[in-house]
Amino acid sequence: EKQAAVEEARLVFEREKHELRRQLEEQARRQLQEQEEQLLQPLQTAQEQLTAKLSEAERAKEEVEEAKQKELARLQEELKRRTQDLDTRLRAKEAELQKEKEETRKLAEDEKAMLQLELDSVSFELKRKKEAH
């Protein structure tokens, strides 16, 4: 009976030892998990901050690209407008020069005709004076 009591005590001891080991392992696992979470928290926070900064940088890049495209379109439109304006002014100047050229040609023809008339008149007078002598 003493041996049965010793065996019973040994079994109780083994169960309690096993339960205590299980509790210690569970506590150690929880502590390790808490420590891991504590160690990972700053890394996760840093990762979240970097992700937010990256998103912000990408948005800023897109805004800059959009602004560049708008400015390029504006400059192209201004170039087109200025080119059309210069083309219009050039055509007007060409027309003006053509008109001046035509007027100069007419004046030269008129001057030539007047000189020819004067020459004919002088020739006629000269011929008449020669015939009179």
Secondary structure, DSSP 8 states (H G I E B T S, - for coil): -HHHHHHHHHHHHHHHHHHHHHHHHHHHHHHHHHHHHHHHHHHHHHHHHHHHHHHHHHHHHHHHHHHHHHHHHHHHHHHHHHHHHHHHHHHHHHHHHHHHHHHHHHHHHHHHHHHHHHHHHHHHHHHHHHHH-
